[in-house]
Amino acid sequence: MKHFYKYIFLLSFTLFFAGGSFAQIDAKRDKIDALRASFINKKVNFTTKEAEAFWPLYNEMNDKLDAVRKGFRVKYNATTNYNFETDKEAEDYVNAELVMKQKEYELFKDYYDKFKKVLPVKKVAAIRRAEEDFKKEIINSIKNN
């Protein structure tokens, strides 16, 4: 799970600086989302019924995860001085990050329970593996370019 956040950060960082504008970032994010969906579909091999039930839940989960992360980034972003001047500032940062990660965990847990209601558990596990494989491919393509 720790590596997941590193990949997401690296991917977000790369897209932000490579894009140059928010429109380009949104277009690239949409392209990556489409690639991720295609990759997961191929790896998991959903039936039509499974895909119809799964993708709205998956997209809903990702929207909620984005909202949690954006809430954290509102306060802690590229303009934040991470050389905290006081222990209280450092502690506030760590606590805010822990709260964010706890919310992410709760969302993952909640949605994986929802996924199990519409998919066989083996496919739920395959989704998790496919997400990790997709991140590895994205990282490798960034390294090779």
C-alpha positions in Angstrom: 0.0 0.0 0.0 2.9 2.3 0.8 4.2 1.9 -2.8 0.8 2.7 -4.2 0.9 6.2 -2.8 4.5 6.7 -4.0 3.3 5.8 -7.5 0.3 8.0 -7.4 2.4 10.9 -6.1 5.0 10.3 -8.8 2.4 10.1 -11.5 0.5 13.2 -10.3 3.8 15.1 -10.0 4.8 14.1 -13.5 1.5 14.9 -15.0 1.3 18.3 -13.3 4.7 19.5 -14.5 4.6 17.9 -17.9 1.2 19.2 -18.7 1.8 22.9 -18.3 -1.9 23.7 -17.9 -4.9 22.2 -16.0 -6.7 21.4 -19.3 -3.8 19.3 -20.4 -3.6 17.7 -17.0 -7.3 16.8 -17.1 -6.9 15.4 -20.6 -3.9 13.3 -19.5 -5.7 12.1 -16.4 -8.7 11.1 -18.5 -6.4 9.2 -20.9 -4.7 7.4 -17.9 -8.1 6.6 -16.5 -9.2 5.1 -19.8 -6.0 3.1 -20.0 -6.4 1.9 -16.5 -10.0 0.8 -17.2 -8.9 -1.0 -20.3 -6.0 -2.7 -18.5 -8.2 -3.8 -15.6 -10.9 -5.1 -18.0 -8.3 -7.2 -19.8 -6.8 -8.6 -16.7 -10.0 -9.3 -14.8 -12.1 -10.4 -17.8 -15.4 -9.1 -16.6 -18.7 -10.3 -17.9 -21.0 -7.6 -19.3 -23.1 -7.8 -16.2 -20.1 -7.7 -13.8 -18.7 -4.6 -15.7 -22.0 -2.8 -15.5 -22.1 -3.3 -11.7 -18.4 -2.8 -11.0 -17.4 0.3 -12.9 -19.9 2.8 -11.3 -18.7 1.6 -7.9 -15.1 1.8 -8.9 -15.5 5.4 -10.3 -17.4 6.4 -7.2 -14.6 5.1 -5.0 -12.0 7.0 -7.0 -14.0 10.2 -6.9 -14.2 9.9 -3.1 -10.5 9.1 -2.8 -9.7 12.2 -5.0 -11.8 14.3 -2.7 -10.0 13.1 0.4 -6.6 13.7 -1.2 -7.6 17.1 -2.4 -8.7 18.0 1.1 -5.2 17.2 2.3 -3.5 19.0 -0.6 -5.5 22.2 0.1 -3.4 22.7 3.3 -0.3 20.8 2.3 0.8 21.5 -1.3 3.8 22.6 -3.4 3.9 26.0 -1.6 4.1 24.4 1.9 7.4 24.8 3.7 8.1 21.2 4.9 11.0 22.4 7.1 8.5 23.0 9.9 9.5 25.7 12.3 7.8 24.1 15.3 7.1 20.7 16.6 3.4 21.6 16.5 3.5 22.3 12.8 5.3 19.0 12.1 2.8 17.1 14.3 -0.2 18.8 12.6 1.2 17.7 9.3 1.8 14.1 10.3 -1.7 14.0 12.0 -3.3 15.4 8.8 -1.6 12.8 6.7 -2.6 10.0 9.1 -6.2 11.2 9.0 -6.1 11.2 5.2 -4.6 7.7 5.0 -7.2 6.5 7.5 -10.0 7.9 5.3 -8.4 6.2 2.3 -8.3 2.9 4.2 -11.9 3.2 5.2 -12.9 3.9 1.6 -10.9 1.0 0.3 -12.4 -1.3 2.9 -16.0 -0.1 2.3 -15.7 -0.4 -1.5 -14.0 -3.7 -1.5 -16.9 -5.0 0.5 -19.2 -3.5 -2.1 -17.2 -5.0 -4.9 -17.6 -8.5 -3.3 -21.4 -8.0 -3.5 -21.2 -7.7 -7.3 -18.2 -9.8 -8.2 -16.7 -13.1 -7.2 -14.0 -12.6 -4.6 -11.3 -13.9 -7.0 -12.1 -11.1 -9.4 -12.0 -8.6 -6.5 -8.5 -9.8 -5.8 -7.6 -9.7 -9.5 -8.7 -6.0 -9.6 -6.2 -5.2 -6.8 -3.4 -7.0 -8.7 -4.3 -5.4 -12.0 -4.2 -1.9 -10.3 -0.7 -2.7 -9.1 0.4 -4.1 -12.5 -1.0 -1.0 -14.2 1.0 1.3 -11.9 4.2 -0.6 -12.6 3.6 -0.2 -16.3 3.0 3.5 -15.9 6.2 3.9 -13.9 8.2 1.9 -16.4 6.9 4.0 -19.3 7.8 7.2 -17.4 11.3 5.8 -16.7 11.8 4.8 -20.4 10.7 8.2 -21.8 
